[in-house]
């Protein structure tokens, strides 16, 4: 693992702030380690492009002993699961292997574009509880965002490695194109053997104009119909699974997140940049006011992304099962009061989530759950993948 020290931006504190006594809520923490901010693709919607974060750090500014000291100081006694993130994390396999060897009892997830999966050694694949692989839908849409031939390369790699992966493989779809079809998402969920779950996230960009919301609603109707069509096994779409779970057993939507947000940034998700700075949200690492810690200085404070009175969530019909969804969107739309972002991104996404709730209610999820097979019921309530994705789209 590289231990080359990089030059820090002037915003990095010279004197470490005093750490909060218990900045992590609860007894588990997701330690998201960005192995590098370099990437081998140039996806058109990449959130790390904001603030020119992508590509800005290619070497680690801390070593594994400093990471171990930080963990011992601030995360001791907690259940820790590590997500390797980037950039493209597999471009720094040395760091991944070193962390896995140093902390063998941790759980591990990899979030990747999937193009280099076939280069990972078998023992690394075997230790992964989940691989979150970025696919944007079908071949034409994925290649349109990521480059010609990428969809086929990723699917080929998934087929190559899936028997050696210790846990599950989840397709992570950034639903940016309003022309994404039911058939494309259904293929990922049901026709590709190497994919265990599909998770989509409504893109946090201005792609909801014209009839874009109505087009997405038409696809959602078909996906939700498909979800409730069977009672012996689950249709593995995590956003629908998560909403149904939260409607049937609302306590599940609160217990791991202290009733705050299911994107975890208010409670127990910390993102470590290659230079050692720590932020609550991987999409806001350009905002220095959001810094909540540092590996080298060995300090950690409570996440600054917390619910505020400006956020209208508690009066929303979806609040009991949505639990505020994306704190970054809420912070930009209501705390920073970015009216354009609120109107063009936040409010359309919230409308789509409310629409999903109404469509699910139309299928009487409590009655459906009562007739669900025991294995499917257990999977709906306790799928481990819920801990690795945001649950809400």
C-alpha positions, 0 to 999 in steps of 0.5 A: 500500500502506498504511503506517499504523503500528498500536499493538503489543501489550506483548509485542512486544520493544522491543530486537530479539533476536539473529537465528539465523545461519541460521533457515531450513532449506534453500534455499527459504522460503515467506513467508506474508504476511497482508495483513489479519486482516479477513474478509468471511465468518464461517466457523464453524470459523475457526482464527484465532478462537482468541485473537481473532486474526481481525479484530484487525489491519486495517492494515499495521504495516510498509512494503515497504521494511522487508519488502525489508530483512528479505528481504535480511538473512535470506532472501537467496539462497533461492528464495522463494515468497509466499503471500498469506493472511488474514483474506481477503487480497484485501481488501488488494489494494494490498499484494498488487500492491505486493509482486508489483511489487517482487519480480517473480521470486518465485513467488506463491500466494493462499489465499482464500475465493474470493468476491472473485476476480473483482475481481483484475486479469488481471496478478495472476491471471497471476502466481499459481502456485496459488490455494488456495480454501476450499470445504468440500465440496458446496453444503449443507455449504459454505453451512452453514459459510460462508453461504447462496449462497457455494458457487455464488458461489465456483464461478462465480468459479472458472469466471470466472478459471481461464483467466487464472490462471497456474498451478493452482487447488486446492480446500482442503477443511476436512473438518469435517462427518462427513456429507461424502460421497464424491460431494461430494469426487469432484465437486470432483476430477473434475467441476468443470473450473476445479479442478485439485487437491483438498486436504483437511485433517481439521478440528482441532476436536472433531468426531470423536465417536460414529461420525464417524471410521467415517463418514470411513473409509467415504468414504476407502475410496471415494476411495482405490479411485477413485484406483487405478482408473486408470493413465493419469492421476491422480485429483487428490486431494493427500493421497492423491497425497502418501501414495502418493508418499511410500510409493513414493519415501520420499526425496521425503517427506524431501528438502524438509523435512529429515526433519522435518514436511511442514507446513513449520513446523519448517523453512521456513514463516514467517508475517508478521502485518499488524503485522510479527510472525512466527510459524511456524504460522498457527494459532498466532499467538495464542501469543506464545511462538511468535513467531520474528521481526519485520519492523520489528526485522529479526530472525528466529530458528529456529522454536520448533515442533520435534519433541520426545521427548514426541511419539510419532511415531517409533514410529508405523507411519505415520512413514516417510511421514507425517513428523509431519503437523501440528506444532500438533496434536502440540504442543498434544496432547503438549508442552502436554499438553492431554489433551482435545485429544489424545483428541478431535482428535490421536488421531482424526486420526492414526488416520485417517491410519494407516487411509489408509496401510493402505488404500493398501497394500491396492492395492499402490502400488508395482505400480500406480506401475510401470504408471503412464503417464509423464506421470501418474508425473511429476505424482505425483512432482513436482507443484508444488502439493505446495509450497503445501499440507501434503500430509498431511491 
